[in-house]
Amino acid sequence: VGALAADCGSEAAATNCDGANCETVGSTKVCIQCTAGNVPINGICKPNGDPTVSTAGCTKGSDPLDGNSKTCGKCEGDTYFLYKGGCYSTSDATGKILCATATSGACTQGAEGYFAIPEAPSSGESVVKCDNYAAGVPISTGTYKGVADCAVCTAPRKGTSSGDQQIAICNKCTGAKIVKTADGATSCIDESACSGGFFVETTASGSTSSKVCTACTDENCNVCAEAGEGKCSQCKTTGKMYLKKADGSQTGTCVDEADCKDGSTHYPDDPAKTCKSCAEGVPNCRTCTKESSGNTVTCSACLEGFFVESKSTCTACADSNCAVCDGGADQCSKCKDGFNLDSKV
């Protein structure tokens, strides 16, 4: 349905329609306000005394229609519901485009592209188009709105007061746009705009697949290619900004400076914004520290089979079977498993 009323042209809806008060449902024009003494029934203006008006149960709301009535305020007929001042039936072709099922004057299940307002009263509109994001439909439990560029959606929860903003959950967007979910809310965006802590994910349903914009699992991550822990390749520039990669992987988790230094096995590389292992700063180093200014790494303990030399180098023990030679390359104090200081076991 168009956002603004327009001319009815020469279609059936033009008869007794009050000026340019037509909108389009599917491919059919419907009148949303008739001339005095007529009301919209399935989009066509009917005289107040017409049998179809009685069948639809069209009233002003709490009062019957009169000679000045131009719209319906309530639809009490079986299978009928109110939409933009007119009564529509789920048995009518136009009504079916809007609503799948209706009970007691309210739509209870929207057709594809629309959603039914949860527990909507019979006096008032009860169905909303999925892309009706501007005005929405205000009732006592809130204003119910769609999502810009949304083609298929799910109804939001029932609100609790007239001031609530109840926004639909979009399941499919129009054109090439994809659904982005952030903090429980959905929007339709261009695929190229899926960044900054989000990634494009392809989901499959039966034989069809679609793309969605999904948040990285790590809330501190700026770039990731898939969901899951340890899948970040670049962190955000605030908070936990250092990327700590998993062993043998190009991805990892985002940590702050304190977490990076915990255990002294890693150090924060400020220019690269990564949390590097001591062995990346000093080859074969196990524990280390980094100067508060600059990026110089000082090794405090080397890996097995190496010893600290000049605090910036780990030198191999002279004996390849030696595990610890802290006193110097030829001063082995502990052998590797399967060897001892006197002879091979």
C-alpha positions in Angstrom: 0.0 0.0 0.0 1.4 3.4 -0.9 2.4 5.8 1.8 0.3 8.6 0.3 -3.2 8.6 -1.2 -3.4 9.1 -4.9 -5.9 9.6 -7.8 -8.1 6.6 -8.4 -8.0 6.9 -12.2 -10.7 5.1 -14.0 -10.8 2.0 -11.8 -13.9 0.8 -9.9 -12.5 2.4 -6.7 -13.0 5.8 -8.3 -16.8 5.7 -8.0 -18.0 7.8 -5.1 -14.4 8.1 -3.8 -13.8 11.4 -2.1 -11.2 13.0 -4.4 -7.7 11.6 -4.7 -8.1 9.1 -1.8 -7.0 5.8 -3.5 -4.1 3.6 -2.5 -2.9 0.4 -4.1 -3.2 -3.1 -2.5 -1.3 -5.6 -4.7 -2.2 -4.4 -8.2 -5.7 -3.1 -7.2 -6.6 0.4 -6.3 -8.8 0.9 -3.3 -10.6 3.9 -1.9 -9.8 4.8 1.7 -12.3 7.7 2.0 -15.6 7.9 0.2 -18.1 10.8 -0.4 -20.6 11.4 2.4 -23.1 8.5 2.7 -20.7 5.9 1.3 -18.1 3.7 2.9 -15.3 1.5 1.6 -16.1 -2.2 1.5 -13.3 -4.3 0.0 -11.9 -1.0 -1.4 -15.1 0.0 -3.3 -17.4 2.7 -2.0 -20.8 1.4 -1.2 -23.9 3.4 -0.1 -24.6 3.1 3.7 -27.8 1.1 3.0 -26.1 -1.4 0.6 -26.3 -5.1 1.8 -22.6 -5.5 1.6 -22.2 -2.7 4.3 -24.5 -4.6 6.6 -22.6 -7.9 5.9 -19.3 -6.3 6.7 -20.7 -4.9 10.0 -19.4 -1.5 9.2 -20.2 1.1 11.9 -18.7 4.4 13.0 -17.4 2.5 16.0 -19.8 2.7 18.9 -22.5 4.4 16.7 -24.2 3.4 13.5 -23.4 5.0 10.2 -25.1 8.3 9.2 -25.5 10.5 6.1 -22.1 12.1 6.8 -20.2 8.8 7.1 -17.3 8.4 4.7 -15.3 5.6 6.4 -15.8 2.7 8.7 -14.6 2.7 12.3 -15.4 -0.9 13.0 -16.1 -4.1 11.1 -18.1 -6.7 13.0 -18.9 -9.0 10.1 -17.6 -12.6 10.0 -14.2 -12.7 8.3 -14.0 -8.9 8.1 -11.4 -6.5 9.5 -10.7 -2.8 9.3 -7.9 -1.4 7.2 -7.4 2.3 6.5 -11.1 3.2 7.0 -12.5 0.3 5.0 -13.9 -3.1 5.8 -12.2 -6.0 4.0 -13.0 -9.7 4.0 -10.5 -12.6 4.0 -12.9 -14.2 1.5 -12.4 -11.3 -1.0 -9.4 -11.2 -3.4 -8.3 -7.8 -2.1 -8.7 -8.7 1.5 -6.7 -11.9 1.0 -3.7 -9.8 0.0 -3.8 -8.1 3.4 -4.9 -10.8 5.8 -5.1 -14.6 6.0 -7.5 -15.0 8.9 -9.8 -12.6 10.8 -11.9 -13.0 13.9 -14.4 -10.7 15.6 -13.5 -7.8 13.3 -9.7 -8.0 13.6 -7.0 -9.6 11.5 -5.4 -12.4 13.4 -2.9 -13.6 10.8 -1.4 -11.2 8.2 -0.9 -12.3 4.6 2.7 -12.4 3.3 4.0 -8.9 3.4 1.8 -7.9 6.3 1.5 -8.6 10.0 -1.4 -8.7 12.4 -1.2 -6.6 15.5 -1.3 -9.0 18.5 -4.7 -9.1 20.2 -5.8 -6.0 18.4 -9.3 -4.7 19.3 -12.1 -4.9 16.6 -12.5 -1.1 16.7 -9.4 0.0 14.9 -6.9 -1.2 12.4 -5.3 -4.6 13.0 -3.0 -5.3 10.0 0.2 -3.5 9.1 2.3 -3.7 5.9 5.9 -5.0 6.6 7.5 -1.8 5.2 5.2 0.7 6.9 7.9 2.1 9.1 7.0 5.8 9.2 3.5 6.3 10.6 2.7 2.7 11.6 -0.7 1.9 13.3 -1.3 3.5 16.7 -3.6 1.7 19.1 -3.9 1.5 22.9 -1.0 -0.9 23.3 1.5 1.0 21.2 2.3 2.1 17.7 2.9 -0.9 15.5 5.4 -0.4 12.7 7.1 -2.3 9.9 10.7 -2.0 8.7 11.9 0.1 5.8 12.3 -2.0 2.6 11.0 -5.2 4.3 9.1 -7.7 2.2 8.3 -10.4 4.7 8.0 -10.0 8.4 6.9 -11.4 11.8 4.7 -9.5 14.1 6.3 -7.9 17.2 5.2 -8.6 20.7 2.1 -6.9 22.2 2.9 -3.6 23.7 1.8 -2.4 27.2 1.0 1.3 26.6 0.1 3.7 23.9 3.6 5.2 24.0 5.4 1.9 23.1 7.0 1.5 19.7 6.5 -2.1 18.6 8.6 -2.9 15.5 8.1 -6.0 13.3 10.9 -8.5 12.8 11.9 -8.5 9.2 12.6 -11.9 7.6 13.2 -10.9 4.0 14.0 -7.5 2.3 13.0 -6.1 -1.0 15.3 -6.2 -4.0 19.0 -7.0 -3.2 19.0 -5.7 0.4 19.7 -8.2 3.2 18.4 -8.4 6.8 20.7 -7.1 9.5 20.0 -8.1 13.1 21.5 -5.9 15.8 20.5 -5.9 19.5 17.3 -7.8 18.7 16.1 -5.4 16.0 16.2 -5.9 12.2 16.8 -3.6 9.3 17.3 -3.9 5.6 20.7 -2.8 4.3 22.9 -3.1 1.2 25.3 -6.0 1.4 28.2 -3.6 1.2 27.1 -1.9 4.4 27.4 -5.1 6.5 30.6 -4.3 8.4 31.9 -2.9 11.7 31.3 -6.0 13.8 29.0 -7.7 11.3 29.6 -10.2 8.4 27.5 -11.5 5.5 26.3 -15.0 6.3 24.6 -17.4 3.8 21.8 -19.3 5.4 20.0 -22.3 3.8 16.4 -23.4 4.0 15.6 -26.5 2.1 16.8 -26.0 -1.5 17.0 -22.2 -1.2 19.6 -20.0 0.4 19.7 -16.3 1.4 22.2 -13.8 2.8 21.9 -12.1 6.1 24.0 -9.6 8.0 25.1 -11.3 11.3 26.9 -9.8 14.3 30.3 -11.2 15.1 30.1 -13.4 18.2 32.8 -11.3 20.0 31.2 -7.9 20.7 34.6 -6.2 20.6 35.3 -7.6 17.1 35.3 -5.2 14.1 36.0 -7.8 11.3 35.1 -11.5 11.2 34.2 -13.9 8.5 32.0 -16.3 10.5 30.2 -16.7 13.8 31.8 -18.4 16.8 34.3 -17.8 19.5 37.9 -17.0 18.3 36.8 -16.0 14.8 37.8 -12.4 14.9 40.5 -11.0 12.6 40.4 -7.4 13.7 39.2 -5.8 16.9 37.5 -2.4 17.4 39.6 0.6 18.3 38.2 1.0 21.9 37.8 -1.3 24.8 39.3 -4.8 24.2 41.3 -3.6 21.2 44.1 -6.3 21.0 43.6 -9.3 18.9 44.9 -12.5 20.6 45.2 -15.2 17.9 44.7 -18.9 18.7 47.7 -21.1 18.1 48.2 -21.7 14.4 45.2 -19.5 13.4 44.8 -16.1 11.8 41.8 -15.4 14.0 41.3 -15.1 17.7 39.6 -13.1 20.5 39.7 -9.5 21.5 41.4 -8.7 24.9 42.4 -5.6 26.8 46.0 -4.8 27.8 45.7 -6.4 31.2 44.3 -9.7 29.8 47.0 -9.7 27.2 49.8 -9.4 29.8 48.2 -11.9 32.2 50.6 -14.9 32.6 53.4 -13.0 30.9 53.2 -15.3 27.9 52.0 -12.5 25.6 52.5 -8.8 25.1 50.5 -6.0 23.5 51.8 -4.8 20.2 50.3 -1.3 20.0 51.0 -0.4 16.3 49.5 -3.7 15.1 46.8 -3.8 17.9 47.5 -7.4 18.5 48.3 -9.5 21.5 51.4 -11.4 20.4 53.1 -14.4 22.0 56.5 -13.7 23.5 58.0 -16.0 20.8 56.8 -13.5 18.2 58.7 -10.7 19.9 61.8 -12.8 20.8 62.1 -16.2 18.9 61.8 -19.2 21.3 60.8 -16.9 24.3 58.2 -18.3 26.8 57.6 -15.3 29.1 58.4 -11.7 28.6 57.6 -8.0 29.2 57.4 -5.0 27.0 58.6 -1.5 27.7 55.8 0.9 28.6 57.0 3.2 25.8 58.1 1.7 22.4 57.7 -1.9 21.4 60.9 -3.5 22.7 60.3 -6.9 24.2 62.4 -8.3 27.0 62.5 -12.1 27.5 62.5 -13.4 31.0 62.4 -17.2 30.2 62.9 -19.2 27.1 61.2 -22.3 25.8 62.7 -25.7 26.6 66.1 -26.2 25.2 67.0 -22.5 25.1 68.3 -19.9 27.6 68.1 -16.1 27.8 71.1 -14.3 26.4 71.2 -10.4 26.8 67.4 -10.5 27.5 66.6 -10.1 23.8 67.8 -13.4 22.5 67.0 -17.0 23.3 70.0 -19.2 22.5 69.9 -23.0 22.1 71.5 -25.2 24.6 74.7 -26.8 23.3 73.3 -30.3 23.8 70.1 -30.9 21.8 68.9 -33.2 24.5 69.2 -30.5 27.2 65.9 -29.0 28.5 67.4 -26.3 30.9 70.7 -24.5 30.5 70.1 -21.2 32.2 73.7 -20.8 33.2 74.9 -20.9 29.6 74.8 -23.0 26.4 77.1 -25.7 27.9 75.7 -25.7 31.4 72.8 -28.2 31.3 70.9 -28.5 34.5 68.0 -30.6 33.3 67.6 -33.1 30.4 64.7 -33.6 28.2 62.4 -36.6 28.9 64.2 -39.9 28.2 67.6 -38.5 29.1 69.6 -37.7 32.3 72.8 -35.7 32.9 75.0 -38.8 33.1 73.9 -41.2 30.3 71.1 -41.9 27.8 68.3 -44.0 29.5 
